[in-house]
């Protein structure tokens, strides 16, 4: 049996199939792309998370700073409003506090304030607290000084009032002394009973029935206090029946006896520190009574002299 013999006839080459390679490349590329996308998304998510964390941290820091600022701002407003009349150094402290408050507020109003700015605001809040504590201390010191001054003023006022009262009392006493010292004094008082005829002829008498006038004479002693000028002298004559001889019921005020009726008012031209003689007559329409006639002399409301004249009954031919 014979077998066909193999021939070595060359076969035509088949074209290579590159699709597997292409597919492999595409698949590898696709896998790489997906991997990159997954990686990129992961990085993006991480970045977003970090950004959100930063935002949350900033917001949290802003909120904390804002809360702290709200408290210190209210405290600053209360401090400055309650002490609105600050002056000098205290006024400068108040201005510094308001300036710091304004700067902090400007930072917190920024929507995109950075952590550095918030840190600066927090630092300024600490500074603001320090300045307010200093102002409070100064105010307490001033308050204490004012209380001390008020106490001293009250004491000085009381002392002034006491001194004024003493001065007024001394002035009053001085006026009283000067008033008393300026009062004139009468001496050498003489009282003479007279019978004055129709012709004007005078005759001294001692009997009541013959008397129709009394002559009072005295001298005003020298006085260095009393000034030169017209001085009013009041003379009161009291009859034996106890009634003051008075024409029309005229009266004057005395220093010790109240209001008193007087018989005569004599105006005397007095010269300072000189002896001044005074003489005048007292007449009455009624008959003179038997007994003692009391004559009292007054100046400046004080009694400055007195005397008594006794009139006798007299005989048939007296």
Secondary structure by P-SEA (a helix, b strand, c coil): cccccccccbbbbccccaaaaaaaaaaaaaaaaaaaaaaaaaaaaaaaaaaaaaaaaaaaaaaaaaaaaaaaaaaaaaaaaaaccccaaaaaaaaaaaaaaaaaaaaaacccccaaaaaaaaaaaaaaaaaaaaaaaaaaaaaaaaaaaaaaaaaaaaaaaaaaaaaaaaaaaaaaaaaaaabbbbccbbbbbbbcccccbbbbbcccccccbbbbbbbbcccccccccbbbbbbbbbccccccccccbbbbbbccccbbbbcbbbbbbccccbbbbbbbbbbbcccccccbbbbbbbccccccccbbbbbccccccc
